[in-house]
């Protein structure tokens, strides 16, 4: 079969692209090279081959797969050959493959099944996804570990604390590979956190993707190796592997598929073992671009004015994981220049920024936010970033820094922008100092973006709309689910914002110790867009859904 001719006949690529692929073939098929180049989609390529070979192309999400049939084949063979047994009818075994010319694996499966086989073509990513769904993440490795335990009587569970024995079991090649597979799978799913949670009967692993936790399928035998997994992570993070009674924190720097990944490790003893949370920071995927943060034009221009001031305090508020640090980093990247000196005090330093001096907080030795801030003012900075204002001492230091001619950025944990004023007063800062130094407060949350490949427009019923949505939109968008978004309907997140700029009236309200509700009422009357209204704007544009906006802003006033 002349695949290059087929591609040209079907109009899937032009002659120059085909000739270029031929010149680089080096034993590989032309269609595979064109798929890697992005010229040809894998689905188009497989549909073309299916037609030429008289086979069927199938979408696996539209096919009923017999899970018991898959268990008849060794997981190592299933993972190695990327073959997915689908069904058996009248003695004929149907197997999905992404490569109809890879006959070694098909022969091996026919020998194991002792029956004739027929092949259908399916996308490789779909096949791997369904294999993991039914056999679990790391299923092949777990299978090997179980066999190894049977042969070598490798005792991992219930170790008595001998550090040497713990380290030896955790450094077994299969355990190392299992941990690596978990990290790779988490990155492929764009996870921000990995939760490894011991249960009374087993182990649960959940990935946080776009702010939502998803349980990962795992082989039932994985709980036997929970201690080895935790110990391996401790070794990678340079923690005490013999200490199982106290919480421990550490960091791992790994390189996965050519990308530098910073992993923050938190281990806490729990009732049935040690629980682990891994925060994954993908340095290459993270970009700090204020214009790309999702600001509406008017909010962007007002916020840009705030961060360009010569002195004062600019605060970003919101719950944990709402993107506050990313916004502040983006602001620093926007305004940094050779003429300004910028110093940050953070706990921890999440990303390294060129041209900016960054200090790591060490509370155990007395280097707190407040102590660090007092010291860096002697380094003649123009702009200072404090990772978080947690207490009155830090708040007072930030106020003093702004009064002495510095521009101070920081974060606070408040539900909305007006709450920042009263929060600082509650920390013990005099109201007149808060009123005279805080120039503006940006509150933000993150909403999930609708997948652009499968989102669907619809006409909403009036009864389904929230009462504060005005005017009523004629059409809105809703999630559907496709291969691109792993059938979730959402892909990525975007910010919604509430920006409050200080003025004479707000200063007066602050000095009078007005409540955050009074400040909020004034701000809304004078043009401030609330978080929920900001979310509604994104829902009207088709960036997200009303349900997502209401979920994120639940409990907030409109």
QUITA-V833218 format. One record per residue. N is the residue number from 1. PSI is psi in degrees with one decimal (NA if undefined). OMEGA is omega in whole degrees, 0 to 359 (* if undefined). Layout:
n psi omega
N PSI OMEGA
N PSI OMEGA
This chain:
n psi omega
1 126.7 178
2 95.9 186
3 -37.5 180
4 -41.3 179
5 -39.7 178
6 -42.6 181
7 -42.9 179
8 -40.7 180
9 -39.0 182
10 -4.1 179
11 28.2 183
12 -14.4 177
13 160.3 178
14 171.5 187
15 -37.3 180
16 -38.1 178
17 -40.4 179
18 -44.3 180
19 -38.9 177
20 -41.9 179
21 -39.0 178
22 -43.1 183
23 -25.2 182
24 11.9 190
25 -51.1 177
26 42.2 179
27 -11.9 179
28 156.9 180
29 149.5 182
30 -40.7 183
31 -36.2 179
32 -39.2 180
33 -41.7 180
34 -32.4 175
35 -44.1 178
36 -34.6 180
37 -13.2 183
38 4.9 179
39 -35.2 187
40 136.2 175
41 149.9 180
42 -37.8 181
43 -43.8 179
44 -40.9 180
45 -45.2 182
46 -36.7 176
47 -39.8 178
48 -46.6 181
49 -38.8 179
50 -43.0 179
51 -42.7 182
52 -33.1 183
53 -2.7 181
54 28.9 178
55 178.2 180
56 143.7 169
57 134.0 182
58 149.4 168
59 118.4 188
60 -24.1 178
61 -9.0 179
62 10.6 183
63 141.0 175
64 119.7 182
65 132.2 179
66 106.3 184
67 -30.4 180
68 -31.7 180
69 -38.0 181
70 -32.2 182
71 -11.7 179
72 -10.9 184
73 144.3 180
74 130.8 178
75 -34.3 180
76 -40.5 180
77 -38.9 180
78 -48.5 180
79 -39.5 185
80 -44.4 184
81 -10.2 183
82 51.4 177
83 137.2 183
84 104.4 174
85 129.1 185
86 -50.7 185
87 165.5 174
88 120.4 179
89 127.5 178
90 40.4 177
91 -2.9 181
92 122.8 182
93 126.4 178
94 126.3 183
95 135.6 176
96 134.7 178
97 153.7 175
98 -2.6 180
99 98.2 183
100 -10.7 182
101 0.8 179
102 91.3 190
103 -19.4 182
104 -48.3 180
105 -39.7 179
106 -40.1 177
107 -40.1 180
108 -41.4 180
109 -37.8 178
110 -37.2 179
111 -42.0 180
112 -42.8 184
113 -18.6 184
114 42.8 180
115 157.1 176
116 154.7 181
117 153.4 168
118 146.7 182
119 145.1 169
120 152.1 182
121 139.7 177
122 156.8 182
123 139.3 183
124 -39.7 180
125 -39.3 178
126 -40.1 180
127 -48.5 180
128 -40.7 180
129 -43.2 181
130 -32.4 176
131 -46.4 179
132 -36.3 181
133 -39.4 185
134 -33.5 181
135 -14.5 179
136 153.3 176
137 128.6 181
138 21.4 183
139 -40.0 180
140 -44.6 182
141 -42.6 178
142 -41.8 179
143 -42.9 179
144 -38.2 179
145 -40.9 179
146 -44.2 179
147 -41.1 180
148 -38.9 180
149 -40.2 180
150 -37.2 184
151 -43.0 188
152 -1.7 184
153 48.2 181
154 111.0 183
155 108.3 179
156 -42.7 184
157 139.6 174
158 26.0 178
159 147.7 187
160 2.0 175
161 4.4 176
162 114.2 186
163 -40.2 181
164 -44.3 181
165 -39.8 177
166 -49.4 182
167 -40.0 182
168 -42.9 180
169 -38.6 182
170 -21.5 181
171 5.7 175
172 138.8 184
173 -38.0 182
174 -36.1 179
175 -42.5 178
176 -43.7 181
177 -36.9 179
178 -45.5 179
179 -41.8 178
180 -40.3 179
181 -37.9 178
182 -43.6 181
183 -42.6 180
184 -43.4 179
185 -40.0 178
186 -41.3 180
187 -37.9 178
188 -31.6 178
189 5.4 180
190 41.9 182
191 144.5 173
192 -26.2 182
193 148.0 172
194 124.2 179
195 117.9 176
196 109.2 193
197 118.7 178
198 137.3 176
199 169.1 179
200 -38.2 179
201 77.0 175
202 -170.6 184
203 135.4 177
204 134.4 175
205 127.2 180
206 140.2 176
207 135.6 174
208 113.1 181
209 122.2 182
210 38.0 176
211 -3.9 183
212 133.2 178
213 135.0 178
214 127.8 177
215 135.3 179
216 137.1 176
217 135.7 181
218 148.9 172
219 146.3 183
220 -26.9 184
221 -4.9 187
222 -27.7 183
223 -23.0 179
224 -20.2 187
225 18.8 181
226 -44.4 181
227 -39.2 181
228 -38.0 179
229 -47.2 181
230 -42.4 180
231 -40.4 178
232 -42.3 178
233 -37.4 177
234 -41.6 179
235 -43.9 180
236 -36.0 182
237 4.7 179
238 44.4 178
239 170.9 179
240 109.9 185
241 -18.9 180
242 -16.1 182
243 112.9 181
244 7.2 184
245 -19.4 184
246 150.8 174
247 148.4 177
248 146.2 178
249 143.9 179
250 -175.1 181
251 149.4 176
252 132.0 172
253 116.4 182
254 158.3 176
255 115.1 184
256 121.1 178
257 42.8 177
258 5.6 181
259 137.8 176
260 121.7 182
261 128.9 175
262 121.2 183
263 119.2 174
264 127.1 187
265 128.5 174
266 123.6 182
267 127.1 181
268 129.8 176
269 134.3 179
270 -177.3 188
271 -40.9 186
272 19.4 180
273 -169.3 182
274 126.9 176
275 140.6 183
276 135.6 170
277 127.4 178
278 121.6 174
279 117.8 184
280 123.5 178
281 104.9 181
282 101.7 189
283 -33.9 184
284 -28.7 179
285 -25.9 183
286 123.2 175
287 140.0 182
288 94.5 184
289 109.8 185
290 -37.2 181
291 -26.4 180
292 6.5 183
293 -8.4 178
294 16.6 179
295 137.8 164
296 153.9 186
297 -44.8 184
298 -39.7 179
299 -38.7 179
300 -47.2 182
301 -40.4 179
302 -41.2 180
303 -36.6 178
304 -37.4 176
305 -40.4 181
306 -45.8 185
307 -5.5 178
308 2.1 180
309 154.8 180
310 -27.4 180
311 170.7 183
312 -178.0 180
313 131.7 174
314 122.4 184
315 145.5 172
316 125.7 185
317 160.8 179
318 167.4 180
319 171.4 177
320 135.1 178
321 15.9 181
322 5.4 176
323 18.3 182
324 -47.5 182
325 -40.0 179
326 -40.9 178
327 -43.8 180
328 -40.8 176
329 -41.3 179
330 -37.6 178
331 -42.7 178
332 -41.6 179
333 -30.3 182
334 -35.8 189
335 -5.6 182
336 147.6 180
337 166.1 178
338 -18.1 183
339 -9.6 183
340 143.2 175
341 125.2 181
342 129.1 177
343 137.2 178
344 149.1 171
345 115.4 189
346 157.5 177
347 94.9 354
348 176.6 172
349 109.6 186
350 -43.1 181
351 144.9 179
352 126.4 183
353 127.1 179
354 139.2 176
355 6.8 181
356 133.3 179
357 126.3 184
358 135.7 182
359 134.9 178
360 127.5 177
361 137.9 173
362 87.8 186
363 -32.4 184
364 -27.3 180
365 13.7 174
366 -1.2 178
367 82.6 179
368 177.9 176
369 -45.8 183
370 -44.1 181
371 -41.6 179
372 -40.2 181
373 -41.2 179
374 -37.0 182
375 -41.3 187
376 -18.5 177
377 -21.1 176
378 -3.5 178
379 14.2 174
380 52.1 178
381 157.0 170
382 -37.8 183
383 136.7 181
384 134.7 173
385 123.9 175
386 123.5 186
387 -42.3 181
388 138.6 172
389 105.0 186
390 -22.3 187
391 174.2 183
392 -34.4 180
393 -45.4 179
394 -40.9 180
395 -44.1 180
396 -40.2 179
397 -39.0 179
398 -41.1 178
399 -46.2 181
400 -37.6 179
401 -39.7 180
402 -34.8 180
403 -24.2 180
404 19.0 170
405 20.5 179
406 150.4 172
407 121.8 186
408 127.0 173
409 142.9 174
410 176.2 178
411 155.4 176
412 153.2 175
413 89.5 172
414 159.7 184
415 -29.9 182
416 177.2 183
417 -47.4 181
418 -28.0 181
419 -17.4 181
420 -37.1 181
421 -49.3 181
422 -30.2 178
423 -42.7 179
424 -38.9 177
425 -40.7 178
426 -26.7 179
427 -7.2 177
428 5.6 177
429 137.7 180
430 136.2 182
431 -36.2 182
432 -29.3 177
433 -41.0 176
434 -46.2 183
435 -35.6 187
436 -13.3 184
437 -34.2 182
438 112.9 182
439 -28.1 181
440 155.9 180
441 129.3 176
442 116.3 173
443 141.1 181
444 156.1 172
445 169.3 177
446 128.0 175
447 148.6 179
448 138.7 177
449 140.2 173
450 141.9 177
451 121.5 182
452 -18.6 183
453 -24.1 187
454 0.6 181
455 151.2 187
456 133.0 179
457 146.4 178
458 163.7 177
459 115.1 185
460 147.9 174
461 143.3 183
462 -35.0 182
463 -20.0 183
464 -5.3 184
465 142.8 177
466 148.9 185
467 -22.5 182
468 8.4 178
469 108.0 183
470 137.9 355
471 162.9 182
472 124.4 180
473 145.6 177
474 -38.4 180
475 152.2 174
476 -179.2 181
477 151.1 178
478 158.9 181
479 152.8 177
480 -59.7 183
481 128.7 179
482 -179.1 181
483 -36.9 184
484 -34.1 182
485 15.2 180
486 38.5 175
487 17.0 180
488 -34.9 183
489 -11.1 179
490 150.8 178
491 110.3 180
492 176.0 180
493 158.9 180
494 154.8 184
495 146.9 165
496 144.7 194
497 150.6 175
498 110.3 184
499 123.5 178
500 114.9 176
501 134.8 182
502 144.2 174
503 -175.8 186
504 -40.4 182
505 -41.7 180
506 -37.3 177
507 -43.0 179
508 -44.5 179
509 -39.8 181
510 -44.7 179
511 -33.8 179
512 3.8 181
513 40.1 177
514 153.8 179
515 163.1 178
516 -29.5 178
517 -39.3 178
518 -42.2 178
519 -39.0 180
520 -44.8 180
521 -42.7 179
522 -46.5 184
523 -41.2 180
524 -37.5 179
525 -23.8 184
526 29.4 166
527 -0.7 179
528 134.1 176
529 124.0 182
530 166.5 178
531 -44.4 183
532 -41.5 179
533 -34.9 175
534 -39.5 177
535 -40.1 178
536 -37.2 178
537 -40.9 179
538 -34.7 178
539 -38.9 178
540 -35.7 182
541 -9.4 181
542 12.0 178
543 -31.7 181
544 -170.1 182
545 160.3 176
546 -40.8 180
547 -40.3 180
548 -41.3 179
549 -45.0 180
550 -34.0 178
551 -43.2 184
552 -32.8 184
553 16.1 181
554 131.7 181
555 -10.5 178
556 149.3 171
557 150.2 180
558 NA *
